[in-house]
Structures are given as C-alpha cells and as structure tokens.
C-alpha cells in the first residue's frame, strides 16, 4: 500500500525544500541537510555536499 504521509515534511518547507546549494552552486536541488560551520552558523546543503564534509 502507498503511504499518504510520504514527503509531508517537505511540503511545509519554503519552496518545498529546494533551492541553490551554497557549496556546489547546483540549482533547483533539495537542501535538506544542515552542516555547522566553524564559526557556529548553520548552512543547508544538498546530499552530495553533505557527504563531502
């Protein structure tokens, strides 16, 4: 059976969680992963950039 709640959290995010990755500059990609920089600020990146760090 299909799951009716799949992706429900994405719908609540701005632009459905999509944007331009600040690390690799890829456009229209899901930015779902937060990384913490050395100065303590948080940055949302794509799946590929999260694996690099």
VENTA-V265036 format. One line per field, one symbol per residue. ss: DSSP state (2 for helix, 1 for strand, 0 for the rest). psi: psi as a letter, one per 40 degrees, with the letter a starting at -180 (. if undefined). burial: # if it has 16 or more other ideal C-beta (glycine too) atoms within 10 Angstrom, else .. Layout:
ss->???
psi->???
burial->???
This chain:
ss->00000002222202222110000000001100111100000111102222220
psi->iiheehedddddihffeiahhedefhifihgehhihideeiihhiidddddd.
burial->................#.#.#.#.....###.#..........###..##...
